[in-house]
Amino acid sequence: MLAQPVALNNEQHKNLKITGNFSAECMADRHVVPLMLQEFTAAAPHYPIFFLQINEKQFSPVAVFGLKEGQNLLLKDGQFEGNYLPAAIRCYPFTLAQANDEQLILCINEQADNVSTTEGQALFNEDGSHTEFFQGINNFFRDYIDANTANRNIVDQITEMGLLRADGLQYRDLAGKEHRVNGFFVIDQEKFNALSDEQFLSLRKFGVLPAIYAHFASLERIGNLISRQPV
């Protein structure tokens, strides 16, 4: 199990550096990873995209990497073969934590396999100030937060239109046995095609149509996961 991230500061972490190595440890046991609508077009050619229900009224899109919990079929010999790496993974070993109702703090997993004290990009200068690399991380999270806020608003609109429906991931394994993974939701194509002109144009206004079409196309990638199952 990965160590819990801790708040990043220029005293405790003054000597930490981040290597350019891909970190497989944060993906080894993850069959789903959060994905933003803005990423659908890039992700859809490589793996299925579904929605998970967060609470009674909220849903969140996810990239699906495995056909059961704890299984990542796109990770082989420490390399990710999904080609497009979701932003939620690219930020590792960093994450955000809620300090209070209005403030987020940047945290780091000190034991991550891409954290070093001898090589890589430094986070702090000798005087404790942020390096240019650190500032780039800050900019990444600033953009990520803005994009994620827009993402939630659009998904909420899709939900309010009644477009999401439960659709367990169904597949037949290589031995011919039927399986079903429950808990997933998809955008209902029939309801989408039956939208009024006003509703359709509102989705186009928000620039979400390419993401919706990418979501539909991504469901064909289930076969890619099936073919990767261990015999």
Backbone as a ProteinNet text record, in pm:
[ID]
protein_1_A
[PRIMARY]
MLAQPVALNNEQHKNLKITGNFSAECMADRHVVPLMLQEFTAAAPHYPIFFLQINEKQFSPVAVFGLKEGQNLLLKDGQFEGNYLPAAIRCYPFTLAQANDEQLILCINEQADNVSTTEGQALFNEDGSHTEFFQGINNFFRDYIDANTANRNIVDQITEMGLLRADGLQYRDLAGKEHRVNGFFVIDQEKFNALSDEQFLSLRKFGVLPAIYAHFASLERIGNLISRQPV
[TERTIARY]
84.3	0	88.1	49.2	128.4	119.4	229.8	229.6	137.9	86	-2.1	78.6	29.2	98.6	101.4	203.4	215.5	229.2	195	203.6	347.2	363.2	496.1	543.5	668.4	722.8	873	926.8	1065.4	1169.7	1126.9	1222.6	1233.5	1121.2	1119.5	1160.4	1130.8	1152.3	1252.5	1341.5	1434.7	1527.6	1552.4	1646	1577.8	1446.3	1376.1	1385.1	1393.7	1395.2	1299.6	1253	1159.8	1227.3	1234.5	1296.5	1194.7	1243.3	1153.7	1098.9	1124.5	1080.8	929.3	868.8	727.7	708.4	607.7	581.4	470.9	509	411.1	338.2	398.3	342.7	204.6	178.8	50.3	-61.4	-27.5	-127.5	-145	-57.8	-52.2	-185.2	-259.2	-382.6	-506.8	-499	-611.6	-678.9	-804.8	-878.1	-954.4	-971.3	-1030.2	-949	-946.8	-875.4	-963.6	-976.6	-1057.5	-1009.6	-1106.3	-1076.5	-1167.9	-1115.8	-1197.5	-1251.9	-1366.6	-1426.2	-1327.6	-1244.8	-1148	-1044.3	-1035.4	-937.7	-997.2	-1127.6	-1193.7	-1140.4	-1122.4	-1080.8	-945.1	-853	-719.2	-720.7	-809.3	-810.3	-891.3	-994.8	-1091	-1031	-925.9	-872.1	-801.7	-782.4	-695	-764.1	-873	-940.8	-1082.6	-1171.4	-1310.7	-1323.8	-1424.4	-1456.5	-1599.5	-1616	-1747.5	-1766.3	-1880.8	-1910	-1940.5	-1894	-1926.6	-2013.2	-2105.6	-2191.9	-2121.5	-2104.3	-2036.5	-2134.9	-2250.3	-2358.7	-2490.3	-2598.3	-2729.9	-2740.9	-2671.2	-2687.5	-2561.5	-2449.5	-2324	-2258.8	-2200.2	-2129.3	-1990.8	-1898.8	-1762.5	-1714.3	-1659.4	-1606.4	-1476	-1455.8	-1334	-1282.8	-1151.7	-1088.9	-1085.6	-1118	-1122.3	-1002.1	-918.7	-796	-803.6	-906.5	-917.5	-1061.1	-1085	-1219.6	-1264.5	-1180.4	-1220.1	-1136	-1183.3	-1113.6	-971.3	-876.1	-737.8	-661.6	-723.6	-659.7	-632.6	-507.7	-472.1	-412.7	-491.3	-448.8	-360.7	-348.4	-267.8	-127.3	-97.7	34.7	109.4	220.4	296.7	444.4	504.3	648	686	598.2	626.3	604.1	546.7	521	370.8	321.7	180.4	161.2	75.7	55.9	-74.6	-131.4	-254.4	-230.6	-103.8	-61.3	-96.8	-225.2	-259.5	-268.2	-187.9	-184.5	-272.1	-378.4	-468.8	-396.8	-447	-386.2	-381.5	-480.8	-485.3	-366.4	-305.6	-188	-59.7	-62.1	58.6	110.5	23.9	65.1	138	137.3	203.3	353	414.4	372.4	300	249.9	183.6	33.1	-29.7	-175	-218.2	-345.9	-400.9	-482.9	-476.7	-557.4	-632.3	-748.9	-832.3	-785.5	-729.9	-686.6	-806	-896.2	-1020.6	-1119.8	-1229.6	-1335	-1288.3	-1187.1	-1146.6	-1004.1	-925.6	-783.6	-744.2	-667.1	-608.8	-458.1	-400	-254.7	-192.5	-71.5	0.2	71.6	50.5	110.7	196.6	283.9	371.8	383.4	395.6	425.5	577	631.8	777	845	773.4	832.5	805.8	753	721.6	847.7	831.4	947.8	1008.3	943.6	1003.6	1046.4	1064	1117.7	1258.2	1351.2	1491.2	1552.5	1666	1744.1	1875.8	1899.8	2028.9	2018.6	1901.3	1888	1747.8	1736.4	1606.4	1593.3	1472.6	1441.9	1418.5	1493.4	1477.7	1347.3	1290.4	1167	1195.7	1306.8	1337.9	1482.7	1502.4	1637.1	1702.9	1831.2	1903.3	1845.3	1787	1728.9	1585.4	1536.2	1401.8	1293.3	1329.5	1230.1	1197.7	1085.3	1042.2	1127.9	1161	1231.8	1131.8	1183.9	1097.3	1016.8	1077.8	1007.9	888.4	909	800.7	687.4	723.6	622.4	541.2	608.9	537.3	434.4	467.9	373.4	253.2	281	172.8	80.3	140.5	61.3	-23.1	35.2	-38.9	-164.1	-148.7	-263.4	-364	-315.8	-409.4	-496.6	-433.7	-509.2	-599	-549.3	-626.4	-752.7	-738.5	-854.1	-957.5	-913	-1005.5	-1077.3	-1000.7	-1059.4	-1155.4	-1120.3	-1204.4	-1336.2	-1330	-1452	-1546	-1489.4	-1570	-1624.8	-1542.8	-1583.7	-1704.9	-1699.9	-1812.2	-1939.6	-1928.7	-2047	-2112.8	-2031.1	-2085.8	-2145	-2076	-2130	-2262.3	-2271.1	-2396.4	-2507.8	-2474.3	-2574.7	-2619.7	-2524.2	-2557.8	-2648.8	-2619	-2700.8	-2841.3	-2851.8	-2982.9	-3068.4	-3004	-3077.2	-3125.7	-3084.1	-3126	-3058.3	-2937.7	-2869.5	-2793.5	-2763.1	-2684.6	-2774.5	-2729.9	-2803.5	-2705	-2750.4	-2667.1	-2645.9	-2522.6	-2490.7	-2367.8	-2390.6	-2279.2	-2190	-2063.2	-1967.4	-1979.9	-2033.9	-2056.4	-1953.9	-1901	-1804.9	-1797.2	-1743.7	-1721.2	-1569.9	-1520	-1375.4	-1328	-1197.9	-1140	-1185.4	-1235	-1286.7	-1434.8	-1494.2	-1634.6	-1731.3	-1679.6	-1766.5	-1812.4	-1940.6	-1999.6	-1967	-1936.8	-1909.7	-1982.7	-2008.3	-2069.6	-2009.5	-1960	-1905.3	-2004.5	-2070.6	-2174.3	-2115.9	-2198.6	-2158.9	-2122.7	-2116.3	-2080.6	-2205.4	-2187.8	-2292.8	-2237.4	-2327.1	-2289.6	-2390.4	-2355.1	-2450.6	-2538.7	-2668.1	-2765.5	-2772.4	-2733	-2730	-2869.4	-2968.9	-3105	-3155.7	-3133.5	-3177.1	-3097	-2968.3	-2886.5	-2938.9	-2970.4	-3020.5	-3159.3	-3231.6	-3367.5	-3371.4	-3254.9	-3251.3	-3319.8	-3379.6	-3437.1	-3324.4	-3358	-3256.7	-3192.3	-3272.8	-3220.6	-3120.5	-3154.2	-3064	-2934.5	-2947.9	-2830.4	-2738	-2797.4	-2716.6	-2649.3	-2713.9	-2650.6	-2526.4	-2530.9	-2413.2	-2303.8	-2344.7	-2246.2	-2181.6	-2261.8	-2210.1	-2098.5	-2112.8	-2010.9	-1896.2	-1900.9	-1792.5	-1779.6	-1889.8	-1883.2	-1915.4	-1964	-2003	-1887.8	-1766.5	-1656.3	-1630.5	-1645.1	-1623.6	-1730.7	-1854.7	-1963.3	-1942.5	-1907.1	-1883.2	-1760.8	-1660.3	-1541.9	-1580	-1668.8	-1716.8	-1783.8	-1871.6	-1937.6	-1834.5	-1735.8	-1634.2	-1547.7	-1523.1	-1433.8	-1488.6	-1619.3	-1679.1	-1637.5	-1589.4	-1539.4	-1405.6	-1342.1	-1210.1	-1219.5	-1340.6	-1355.2	-1286.9	-1295	-1232.1	-1081.7	-1021.5	-877.8	-842.8	-926.5	-903	-923.4	-1026.8	-1054.5	-936.5	-878.8	-766.8	-642.7	-636.3	-519.5	-533.3	-649.4	-668.4	-574.5	-521.4	-439.1	-522.1	-465.1	-537.3	-544.6
-119.2	0	124.7	224.5	346.3	426.3	491.9	577.2	697	749.4	865.3	990.6	1072.7	1197.5	1291.8	1375.6	1475.2	1612.8	1715.4	1852.8	1886.3	1946.8	1981	2111.5	2112.8	2237.1	2242.9	2365.7	2387.3	2353.2	2307.2	2262	2109.5	2045.2	1898.9	1838.4	1909.2	1851.6	1932	2001.2	2088.4	2012.6	1885.1	1809.1	1714.8	1716.4	1623.2	1666.6	1565.2	1586.7	1487.4	1524	1438.9	1391.1	1259.4	1203.4	1200.6	1181.5	1176.7	1038.5	946.2	808.5	794.8	712	680.6	600.7	637.6	568	466.1	339	232.1	201.3	236.6	195.6	255.5	374.4	437.8	383.3	290.4	235.9	85.6	21.3	-124.8	-191.1	-134.6	-198.1	-116	-34.7	54.1	10	-29	-68.2	49.4	156.6	279.4	399.1	503.5	627	744.2	848.6	964.3	1023.4	1065.8	1122.8	1242.1	1349.8	1466.9	1460.9	1524.2	1528	1581.8	1676.8	1737.7	1638	1521.5	1419.6	1307.7	1307.4	1194	1166.7	1271.8	1252.8	1185.4	1223.9	1164.2	1023	996.5	867.7	760.2	801.2	706.1	599.8	628.9	523.4	410.3	425.5	333.6	249.3	299.2	222.1	274.7	193.6	236.2	349.3	432.2	541.5	522.5	516.7	503.2	616.2	614.1	707.2	625.9	676.1	616.4	713.4	660	743.7	775.2	906	951.1	963.3	1019.3	1028.1	1030.3	1062.7	1053.6	1137	1250.5	1342.3	1363.3	1308.6	1337.7	1212.5	1231.5	1124.3	1174.8	1081.3	1117.8	1022.5	1075.9	988.1	922.2	800.3	727.1	652.7	638.9	548.6	410.3	308.1	171.4	94.5	48.5	-22.9	-172.4	-215	-355.3	-399.5	-529.3	-585.3	-631.7	-608	-633.4	-543.3	-525	-436	-485.9	-390.5	-424.2	-475.1	-472.8	-527.1	-415.8	-398.5	-304	-384.1	-404.1	-485	-408.9	-277.9	-195.5	-171.3	-229.9	-216.2	-349	-343.6	-464.3	-438.2	-517.2	-505.4	-362.1	-299.8	-164.8	-54	-86.8	13.3	22.6	145.6	166.1	160.4	68.8	48.8	110.2	200.4	266.8	388.5	423.2	535.3	672.5	698.7	828.1	813.3	892.1	886.3	997.3	963.8	1065.1	1164.5	1287.5	1392.9	1354.6	1278.3	1237.7	1150.6	1085.2	1001.7	1080.2	1167.6	1243.1	1328.5	1367.8	1456.1	1382.6	1249.8	1171.7	1201.4	1223.6	1188.9	1301	1399.3	1512	1492.3	1551	1550.2	1672.7	1700.1	1812.6	1760.6	1832.3	1799	1923.3	1902.5	2013.7	2057.7	2179.3	2232.8	2286.4	2352.8	2402	2420.1	2487.2	2500.2	2575.1	2659.2	2744.1	2719.5	2642.4	2629.4	2485.3	2468.8	2340.8	2348.5	2240.5	2239.4	2129.9	2158.5	2063.5	1961.2	1834.3	1725.9	1638.5	1559.5	1470.6	1337.2	1231.1	1099.6	1088.4	1100.4	1104.3	974.4	861.4	732.2	687.9	776.5	740.3	698.8	611.9	560.7	661.6	775.3	879.4	1001.1	980.2	1082.6	1043	1137	1108.7	1226.6	1203.3	1312	1331.3	1250.9	1255.2	1291.8	1269.4	1300.3	1349.6	1421.1	1470.9	1621.2	1669.7	1812.4	1854.4	1954.8	2004.2	2081.5	2074.6	2147.7	2285.1	2294.6	2419.5	2461.1	2591.4	2646.7	2644.4	2675	2672.8	2770	2880.1	2976.9	2941.9	2824.8	2780.6	2825.5	2905.9	2951.8	2840.6	2855.3	2754.5	2758.4	2641.8	2634.7	2653.6	2671.2	2682.8	2555.2	2440.9	2312.7	2308.5	2354.1	2358.1	2448.2	2561.2	2652.8	2587.5	2504.2	2431.4	2335.9	2274.5	2185.9	2265.3	2382.1	2469	2507.2	2541	2579.7	2462.8	2341.8	2223.1	2205.9	2217.2	2197.4	2311.7	2431.1	2542.5	2515.6	2474	2443.3	2322	2224.1	2102.7	2134.9	2219.4	2257.7	2329.8	2423.8	2498.1	2402.7	2311	2216.7	2122.3	2080	1987	2052.4	2181.6	2254.7	2261.3	2294.5	2297.7	2159.1	2056.7	1919	1881.9	1914.2	1881.3	1951	2076.2	2151.6	2088.6	2044.6	1985.4	1847.8	1767.4	1635.7	1652.6	1753.3	1780.5	1812.4	1887.1	1921.3	1796.1	1710.2	1584.3	1499.7	1499.9	1424.9	1481	1613.7	1679.2	1653.4	1632.1	1600.2	1455.6	1378	1238.9	1148.8	1184.4	1109.4	986.9	982.8	870.5	754.2	635.5	515.5	408.6	329.3	219.5	118.3	74.6	-20.7	-100.3	-209.9	-290.6	-331.7	-334.3	-373	-523.7	-562.3	-703.3	-752.7	-872.3	-925.9	-1077.7	-1139.6	-1283.4	-1305.7	-1382.3	-1402.5	-1498.5	-1521.3	-1601.9	-1747.1	-1789.3	-1925.6	-1934.4	-1818.8	-1816.6	-1792.7	-1767.1	-1745.8	-1600.7	-1582.2	-1448.3	-1383.3	-1252.5	-1176.2	-1042	-986.4	-853.8	-777.2	-657.3	-570.8	-457.8	-456.5	-357.2	-227.3	-123.9	4.6	109.9	71.3	167.3	229.5	352.6	423.9	470.8	484.8	536.9	644.2	722.7	815.4	734.4	744.8	669.9	731.2	654	708.2	742.9	662.7	691.5	822.4	843	967.8	1086.1	1064.2	1170.6	1210.1	1112.5	1141.6	1203.7	1186.6	1240.4	1378.1	1435.3	1567.3	1671.2	1768.7	1879.4	1961.8	2043	2129	2219.9	2269.1	2360.2	2288.2	2166	2089.8	2054.7	2012.2	1976.4	2096.5	2210.9	2331.1	2376.1	2351	2389.2	2304.4	2177.2	2092.2	2135.1	2172.8	2220.6	2349.6	2434.9	2561.5	2538.4	2435.6	2404.8	2322.3	2292.2	2219.7	2075.7	2015.4	1880.5	1771.7	1809	1707.7	1615.3	1668.2	1576.5	1473.9	1515	1422.4	1313.6	1351.5	1253.4	1150.5	1196.2	1102.8	1014.5	1071.9	993.3	886.8	921.4	824.4	706.6	735.1	627.3	537.4	598.6	521.6	439.9	492.8	425.4	291.2	274.8	151.3	31.1	57.3	-50.3	-104.2	-29.5	-71.4	-178.7	-217.1	-324.1	-450.6	-474.4	-592.3	-593.5	-475.5	-466.1	-517	-483.4	-531	-681.6	-731.2	-875	-953.2	-903.1	-974.7	-976.4	-886.3	-878.2	-960.2	-1020.2	-1099.6	-1219.4	-1249.7	-1370.8	-1495	-1588.9	-1712.6	-1802.9
0	0	0	-76.8	-85.2	43.9	78.9	197.8	175.5	284.9	275.9	241.4	149.4	116.8	237.4	242.4	348.5	284.7	362.2	311.2	273	156.8	105.9	169.2	220.1	274.1	247.5	249.4	206.3	313	429.4	530.8	529.2	547.1	550.8	416.6	308	174.8	92.2	158.7	86.5	-7.6	20.6	-61.9	-161.4	-163	-250.7	-396.8	-483	-627.5	-692.9	-810.1	-883.4	-1011.1	-1026.2	-1146	-1259.7	-1379.7	-1494.6	-1521.7	-1430.6	-1451.8	-1435.6	-1520.6	-1504.7	-1376	-1297.7	-1171.8	-1191.5	-1187.1	-1203.4	-1073	-959.4	-831	-804.6	-857.9	-830.5	-918.6	-1010.9	-1101.6	-1086.6	-1012.5	-1011.1	-975.5	-882.3	-835.9	-869.2	-971.3	-1003.5	-1132.4	-1121	-1242	-1301.8	-1225	-1278.3	-1229.3	-1312	-1278.2	-1322	-1239.3	-1279.4	-1411.4	-1491.3	-1622.2	-1643.7	-1696.8	-1724.6	-1866.7	-1888.2	-2021.4	-2125	-2081.5	-2171.4	-2221.3	-2155.6	-2193.1	-2278.3	-2295.3	-2360.9	-2501.6	-2579.6	-2719	-2727.9	-2639.4	-2639.3	-2582.3	-2486.8	-2417.4	-2489.9	-2560.9	-2618.5	-2710	-2787.8	-2874.6	-2799.1	-2667.4	-2595.3	-2488.2	-2427.4	-2323.7	-2304.8	-2244.9	-2227.2	-2126.1	-2147.8	-2056.5	-2007.3	-1877.2	-1815.5	-1714.3	-1646.4	-1537.9	-1412.7	-1298.1	-1169.2	-1090.1	-1012	-929.7	-798.1	-771.2	-650.3	-534.4	-561.5	-463.9	-541.6	-475	-538	-665.4	-669.2	-781.8	-865.4	-823	-891.4	-948.5	-1065.5	-1134.5	-1174.7	-1191.8	-1230.7	-1339.8	-1449.1	-1554.3	-1511.8	-1559.4	-1526.6	-1649.1	-1655.3	-1751.1	-1688	-1764.4	-1712	-1764.7	-1671.1	-1705.6	-1675.7	-1604	-1566.7	-1557.7	-1558	-1558	-1419.9	-1320.5	-1182.8	-1092.5	-971	-878	-851.3	-852.7	-825.8	-946.5	-1063.6	-1183.9	-1285.6	-1323.7	-1429.5	-1544.7	-1649.1	-1762.3	-1860	-1839.2	-1929.8	-1875.9	-1761.8	-1701.7	-1720.7	-1793	-1822.2	-1801.9	-1716	-1687.1	-1648.3	-1567.8	-1518.6	-1618.4	-1734.6	-1837.2	-1864	-1879.8	-1908.7	-2059.2	-2105.2	-2247.9	-2297.8	-2217.5	-2259.5	-2345.1	-2365.2	-2449.7	-2392.8	-2364.7	-2304.4	-2152.8	-2081.4	-1935.9	-1878.6	-1805.8	-1750.8	-1660.4	-1657.9	-1576.9	-1429.7	-1383.9	-1242.7	-1205.8	-1304.9	-1282.6	-1309	-1406.6	-1443.2	-1329	-1236.6	-1128.6	-1016	-1017.7	-911.5	-910.5	-791.7	-655.4	-580.1	-654.3	-588.8	-587.8	-487.9	-479.7	-400.7	-403.9	-328.5	-211.6	-100	17.4	61.7	120.1	165.8	303.5	309.6	438.4	517.1	448.1	506.8	393.1	420.3	319.1	194.9	208.4	96.7	48.9	122.4	89.5	61.4	-46.6	-80.2	-58.6	-13.1	6.2	-80.9	-128.7	-212.9	-125.2	-154.9	-76.7	-167.2	-104.4	-178.1	-106.8	-184.5	-128.3	-122.3	-4.6	12.2	-29.7	-22.4	-54.2	-198	-279.4	-417.9	-492.7	-590.5	-662.7	-759.5	-778.6	-862.8	-779.9	-649.3	-559.1	-517.6	-520.8	-490.5	-415.7	-354.4	-294.1	-368.7	-471.6	-540.6	-688.3	-749.3	-891.6	-921.8	-1033.6	-1074.9	-1059.8	-1074.3	-1067.4	-922.1	-878.5	-741	-726.3	-606	-576.3	-516.2	-442.9	-373.5	-402.1	-409.5	-419.6	-281.5	-276.2	-149.5	-47.3	-94.3	-1.4	37.4	-7.8	28.1	-67.7	-165	-261.6	-361.7	-429.6	-525.6	-651.2	-701.8	-829.2	-943.3	-1062.6	-1180.2	-1199.3	-1167.5	-1178.3	-1082.8	-959.6	-861	-910.2	-968.1	-1018.7	-1130	-1210	-1314.1	-1255.9	-1142.4	-1074.5	-1024.9	-966.4	-921	-1036.2	-1149.8	-1266.8	-1316.2	-1312.2	-1353.7	-1268.5	-1136.4	-1047.9	-1059.4	-1083.6	-1104.4	-1227.1	-1335.9	-1457.2	-1436.3	-1359.5	-1334.4	-1253.8	-1153.9	-1071.9	-1156.5	-1239.8	-1326.4	-1421.6	-1483.3	-1577.7	-1506.8	-1385	-1310.6	-1268.6	-1235.8	-1201	-1320.9	-1437.7	-1560.2	-1591.2	-1568.6	-1592.3	-1507.2	-1377.7	-1288	-1332.3	-1372.2	-1413.7	-1536.1	-1631.4	-1753.7	-1725	-1643.4	-1608.2	-1532.8	-1446.9	-1375.9	-1475.1	-1580.6	-1681.2	-1756.3	-1790.8	-1858	-1768.7	-1638.5	-1543	-1535.3	-1528.4	-1518.7	-1642.7	-1755.8	-1878.8	-1880	-1780.2	-1772.6	-1873.4	-1914.4	-2019.8	-1968.8	-1840.3	-1788.4	-1747.3	-1782.2	-1741.1	-1693.9	-1598.8	-1549.3	-1661.2	-1675.9	-1782	-1740	-1669.9	-1624.8	-1740.4	-1714.8	-1817.7	-1839	-1953.8	-1982.5	-2084.2	-2059.7	-2154.5	-2140.2	-2244.6	-2246.3	-2245.2	-2147.6	-2139.5	-2249	-2253.7	-2360.8	-2355.2	-2238.8	-2224.7	-2259.7	-2294.4	-2332.9	-2219.2	-2098.9	-1982.6	-1976.5	-1945.5	-1937.7	-1803.1	-1806.8	-1684.6	-1693	-1576.5	-1570.5	-1452.5	-1480.4	-1375.6	-1353.9	-1239.7	-1212	-1157.5	-1156.5	-1099.2	-1201.9	-1329.4	-1433.2	-1495.8	-1544.1	-1616	-1749.6	-1847.4	-1978.4	-2018.6	-2117.8	-2177.8	-2272.3	-2251.7	-2331.3	-2471.8	-2573.8	-2709.4	-2761	-2727.3	-2773.4	-2714.9	-2585.1	-2521.7	-2575.6	-2601.6	-2657.7	-2795.2	-2877.8	-3012.4	-3010	-2897.9	-2886.6	-2819.4	-2789	-2726.8	-2815.3	-2751.4	-2827.6	-2888.9	-2987.6	-3049.9	-2946.2	-2854.2	-2750.9	-2661	-2619.9	-2533.6	-2607.6	-2732.3	-2811	-2829.4	-2859.3	-2879.8	-2750.7	-2636.5	-2509.8	-2485.2	-2523.3	-2510.1	-2608.2	-2727.2	-2824.4	-2776.9	-2714.5	-2662.6	-2562.4	-2480.2	-2379.9	-2437.6	-2566.9	-2631.4	-2588.9	-2544.5	-2488.2	-2590.6	-2708.4	-2806.7	-2847.5	-2873.5	-2906.9	-2796.5	-2670.7	-2557.9	-2556.7	-2585.4	-2585.4	-2695.7	-2815.4	-2925.7	-2895.8	-2830.2	-2792.2	-2690.1	-2597.5	-2498.5	-2567.9	-2664.5	-2737.6	-2805.3	-2870.2	-2942.3	-2847	-2728.2	-2633.4	-2586.7	-2589.2	-2540.3	-2625.5	-2746.8	-2832.1	-2781.1	-2691.8	-2642.4	-2533.4	-2496.1	-2397.1	-2446.7	-2577.3	-2635.9	-2614.8	-2611.6	-2588.1	-2448.3	-2350.4	-2214.3	-2204.5	-2270.3	-2266.7	-2321.6	-2429.9	-2493.7	-2406.6	-2307.6	-2220.6	-2093.3	-2072.6	-1951.1	-1948.1	-1829.8	-1817.3	-1842.4	-1911.3	-1943.3	-1821
[MASK]
+++++++++++++++++++++++++++++++++++++++++++++++++++++++++++++++++++++++++++++++++++++++++++++++++++++++++++++++++++++++++++++++++++++++++++++++++++++++++++++++++++++++++++++++++++++++++++++++++++++++++++++++++++++++++++++++++++++++

